[in-house]
Amino acid sequence: MRRRGLIKALLFVTVALSVVLVLILALEGYLWYLSSHLPDVQMDSGAFQVAETSVVYAADGSVLAEWYDEQDRTVIDDDLIPGHLKAAAVAIEDRRFYEHGGIDIKAIARAFSRNAQEGAVREGGSTITQQTVKLLYTGGERTLKRKLQEAMLAISLETQADKDQVLGMYLNTVYFGRGAYGVESAAQRFFGVTSKDLTLPQCALLAGCIQSPSRFDPLVNPGPALERRNIVLREMREQGMITAEQARIASREPLGLSRDSDEQQPRFAPYFVEYVRRDLLTRLGSEKLYRGGLRIYTTLDPAAQRAAEAAAKVLPDAKTDPEVAIAAVRWRDGAVVAIVGGRDFTKEQFDLATQGKRQTGSAFKPFVLAAALENGYRLDSKWDASPFSTPVKDETWRVENYENSIRSGTYTLELATIWSINTVYARLITAVGPADVVDVAHRMGITTPIDPDPAIALGGLTTGVSPLEMASAFGTIANKGLAVPPSGIDRVTDDSGAILYAPVKSGTRAISAANAATIGGVLNQVYTKGTGSAANTGRWGAVKTGTAQSWQDAWVVGYSGDISTAVWIGFPEAQKPMTNVHGIKVTGGSYPAEVWKRFMSVATAPGATTGPTETTVVDESRETMMVYTLCPESLLIARPGCPEKMELELPAGSMVRDLCDRRH
């Protein structure tokens, strides 16, 4: 009997050991399988890569916007994270962080015991290293497989990185609430400061949010958040991280939240920011833009932008008044300094300044004049101003002047420009040819395709053009005939400072410097005594007004100082006329001129900063300029007997040589 019992016992032990061995082998095989499917956590492989927020800056360094995909995060170096925040996170999240090797057996046992006693999950045993691994590699799936992988990765991570590196990865990655991932975004979102400026109580508050960002949200639940912060301070004191006096003082501090942290702060210059975003999406793609941690340095001048927004309020009634669009460009380098694309971005994101294509009216005439000068026509050439008609595409194109103000007479090309005589320009484009005008307009900065129809002389465009195109093209005149493409971007860098994109700021020859100076001289007279005189700021300027058919669009485009600006007024519904806006028909010389004057009075005032003072575009063909004293009737050199005289700056010897032939 004893022998039989011994045999049974040996058999049982053998079977049991075999089962245990099989289980061990199975577990070993399973662990080998899991380990073979773990991600690489080599610290020198650049494995710590998370989506980072891209930041958009104005020209003065102020932040305009932050762009991110799903997570608003800005990664900072470990040594820039405040010591108090590191200590607070360790104190409340993993007090044995500096003692374990990635997993904390004591914490796991303690959590298991408490959870078993209370019959629910009350405490977790995950270390900061395990939480970091979960955030970066394994995700939040709560399965045995994930937990084992998490533990294995935590041990592996701690063999590759020191404790400060692990803690830095954690605090750059963890969610603090209110859409903020990582300490830098959290510091700015909650307190309006960078992480290096966080105080002790602020660090304790952020560390306290980690366990449950919604429950301890200081904006929604200030009471629990304050209590949690003080618990963190107590833990820091008990663990010797701060003194009792520091804890006492910090616990009496208010939450100290930023006044803007309870809601998304309204964006400054939203149409400009959106203009830049559209441009960079095309150039860099959404992955880099929303996840690449880019630093986007723009050309926006905040002072000029505020002036533009204030000027646009000349028409205050949002329900009945037409819209105002403004585009301002620094003509030397094409920098866009201000954009107003509409009255309210929250209601309408379509940008009338950069996306809107509208009829220009007579504001298009300088391009016709440029083509005429290239074809040898002179400002003192004489033109019939009577009503004009000519066959165009099996139809008759008939042209009269604004409200039949001029029905006959002969005018020089210069006076026809100053007083915007349509019938003269109809004859001029017929003589020059619409194709030449289209070519010149495109060279000067108009990018929208234009049909070579004679009606373009009066702004009758098939598609229309944007205010930004017009501001840029007139900037070519100011820039002595050099065209510089407009851009709202100065440069784009990655988080290391390497430049990823910078626009070309050099100019290409569009028209001769002599012709540019000639056109500028005429437009200066439009500004001083012609249809654009209401835009006069008292400083030198050059403008052209434009009013489209049936008063549907009204423009002033021109330049003064180093800024070229286009102002458009009209209803977004293209067919709606402006025949009774506060009692008047809106023309380019009315409200648009007032807006232009208000804006440019500030933007070009002495001391106004609109960008770098150095000239970034070099014109090798500068002309010697001379001031001519002319008779305004003949636009020839004035005789002593001429009753009126005017001064005009023109290229030396390029145009006017004859004495006035009028008998006054």
Secondary structure as UniProt FT lines:
FT   HELIX           2..36
FT   HELIX           43..45
FT   STRAND          54..57
FT   TURN            59..60
FT   STRAND          63..67
FT   STRAND          72..73
FT   HELIX           78..80
FT   HELIX           83..93
FT   TURN            95..99
FT   HELIX           105..118
FT   HELIX           128..133
FT   HELIX           134..138
FT   HELIX           144..160
FT   HELIX           163..173
FT   STRAND          175..177
FT   TURN            178..179
FT   STRAND          180..181
FT   HELIX           183..191
FT   HELIX           195..197
FT   HELIX           200..209
FT   TURN            213..216
FT   TURN            218..220
FT   HELIX           222..238
FT   TURN            239..240
FT   HELIX           244..251
FT   TURN            259..262
FT   HELIX           270..284
FT   HELIX           286..291
FT   STRAND          295..298
FT   HELIX           302..311
FT   HELIX           312..314
FT   TURN            318..320
FT   STRAND          323..330
FT   TURN            331..334
FT   STRAND          335..340
FT   TURN            345..347
FT   TURN            352..355
FT   HELIX           361..364
FT   HELIX           365..374
FT   TURN            375..376
FT   TURN            379..380
FT   STRAND          382..384
FT   STRAND          388..392
FT   TURN            393..394
FT   STRAND          395..399
FT   HELIX           402..404
FT   STRAND          410..412
FT   HELIX           413..418
FT   TURN            419..420
FT   HELIX           422..432
FT   HELIX           434..444
FT   HELIX           454..458
FT   HELIX           467..478
FT   TURN            479..481
FT   STRAND          482..483
FT   STRAND          489..493
FT   TURN            495..496
FT   STRAND          499..501
FT   STRAND          508..509
FT   HELIX           513..529
FT   TURN            531..532
FT   HELIX           533..535
FT   STRAND          542..547
FT   HELIX           549..551
FT   STRAND          553..560
FT   TURN            561..562
FT   STRAND          563..570
FT   TURN            574..575
FT   TURN            582..583
FT   TURN            588..590
FT   HELIX           591..603
FT   TURN            606..607
FT   TURN            620..621
FT   STRAND          625..630
FT   TURN            632..634
FT   TURN            640..641
FT   STRAND          646..651
FT   TURN            652..653
//
